[in-house]
Amino acid sequence: MSPLIPSPHLIMLPAAINHLLAHEPWAREKLAAHAGKVACVDAGMMAFRLKATADGMVQAADKDDATAVTIRVRLADLPLIAQNRERAFSYVKIEGDADFANTISQLSQSLRWEAEEDLGKLIGDVAATRLVAGARTAIDTARSTQQKLAENLAEYFLEEKPMLVRPQAVSDLGGDVARLRDDVERLAKRIEKLEGRR
């Protein structure tokens, strides 16, 4: 069994999730239908357990509470999950209550943090809008830079210092090998026929 996340994190995680749930009555209604059930997210080196409450929120589960669903995720898959939340559950292994797991999946895809709204309360609406827009621009620039770097490295290893092979070249080579094999088999049959006539 993976060790549970230390208690400070357990306090912060339910609070963060409840902050998102507080703005979404439909989500609280879905979660309230599973009141008392515990979900365990096991990431190998760490795990956390959350219990659905009657008001549609979550709280840290007691160690004696039975787990209704366990969601196992590999730490290596976390970047993929973060990039593609709609397919997050395709990267995990689920054990237990399918209906509860389905509700968790729907909530993980739909709940979004409204950063501008929260920051607006602290620094004002205009500053919050500019800060969030700046952060989005920085993230988009980082992604674009990463994409260009990957493309440049691929081109370098394909063209200038061939260490990689294009898929089409592999496919063409496979076709050439198959044709050569067929030609050799036909030639072998002709040789057999010629030898049979002697």
N, C-alpha and C positions, 0 to 999 in steps of 0.2 A: 504494500500500500504506500502511495506517495505521501510525503509529509505535507501537512496542511500549511497554507500560507500563514506566516506569523500574524498575530492578532491585530496589529495596526492596519495591515492591509485588509483584513476581514471587516474592519470597521468602515474603511473607506469604500470598498467595493459595493456593499449594499447601498450606501449613501449615494454613490454615483448612479447606480441603476435606478434607485428610487427617485432621484432627481429627474431622470428621463421619463419614468413612469408617471410622475406627478402631472405632467402636461398632456398625457394621453389616456383619457377615460376608457377608450375601447381596449387598450392594452391591459389596464388594471382589471377590467371585466374578464378578459380572457384568462389572466393569471389567477384571479380570485376563484375561478372554477376548479383550480388545483390546490386550493388552500390546504396547508399541512404537508404537502409533498415536498421532498427534498431532491434537489438536483446537485450532482457532484460533477465538477469539471476537473478531469485528471490530465495534467500535462506532463506526466512522467516524474519530473523532479519536484513538482508542486501540485497541489490540488486545493480546491476550495468547494465548500458545500453551502448552498443557499436554500432557504425554505420559503415557499410561497405563503403569504399571509391572507387572511380573509378579506382584507381591504385592497388586495391586488398589488401589494408591494412585496419586497423580499427582506429577509433578515438572515443573519448567520445561523446556520443550523447547529444544534447541539450534537455532540459526538454520539449520543445514544439514539438520535433520530434515524429511522430506517431510510435508506436511499431509494427513491422511486426510479430515478434515471441517472445513468452515468454516461458522461460524454468524454470520450478519450481523444485527446488531440496531441499530435507530436509537435514539439517546440519548433522544429524545422518548418512546419506548415503554417505557423503563425503569420509570417509576412504575406503568404498567399491568401490567407483568410482575411487579413486586414485590407488587402487590395480588392478582394472580390467577395464582399459580404453576402451577395445574393447566392453564392455557391458555397458559403462557409461550411455548411453541414455536409457537403460532399467530401470534405477533407477529414472528417472525424468519424469515430466509431461509436455507435450509440447502443447502450444496453438498458433494457427496462421498459418502462411505461411509454409506449409509442405516442399516445395522445399528448402527454405532458411534453415529450421531446418535440413534437410538432409545434406546440404552442411556443416553446422556447425558440425554435427555429424561426417562426413567424416574427416574434418580438426582436430577435437579433437582426433580422433583415430590415425591419420597419422603424425601429426606434433610432432617432437621430438627435445629436446634441446641437442645439441652436446656440452656437457660440456668440453670435452677435447680440442676442437677447440677454444672455447672462453677463457678457462684458459691458453691455450698455448700462446695466445697473451700477457697475463699478466706475466706469470711466466716461460714460455719456454715449449717446447713440451715434453721433458722428464719428467720434474717435474709435468706437467699437467697429463700425462699418469699415473704416479705413484700415484698422488693424487686421480684421478678418480678410479683407480683400488683399492686403499685402501678404498675409500668410498664404492665401490661396495661390497668389502669383509666384511666391517663392517655391511652393510645392510643385506647381506646374513647371517652373523652370528646372527644378531638380529632376523631375521625371523626364523632361525633354532632354536634358543633358545626359542622363543615364541612358536613354534610348539611343542618342547619337553616339555615345561612347561604345555601346554594345554593337551598333551597326559598323562603326569604324574598326573595332577589333575584329569583327567577323570578316569584313572586307580584307583587312591586313592578313588574317590567317588563311583566307581563301585565295587571294590574288598575289600578294607580294611575298609572303613567306608561307607557301602552301602547307598547312598542317591539318586543314579541314577540307572536306569534299562536299560539294553541293549535292543535295538529294537527287537532282536531275542527272548528274554525272554518274551517281551510283546506279540509278535506274537504267540509264543507257548502257552502262557496263554489264549489268545483269542481263539485259536484252541481247547484247553482243555475245555474251557467254552462252546463253541459251541457243542462239542461232548457230554458233560454232559447234556446240554439242550435237545439234541436229545434223549439221553438215558432216561431222565425223561419223555419226551413226549411219548416215546414208552411204558415205564412202566405204565404211566397213562392210555393209551389205553388198555393195557392188563388187568389192574385192572377193567376198565369199562366193558370189555368183560366177565371177570370172574363174576362180579357182575350181569351182564345181564343173565347169565346162571342160577343163583340161583332162 
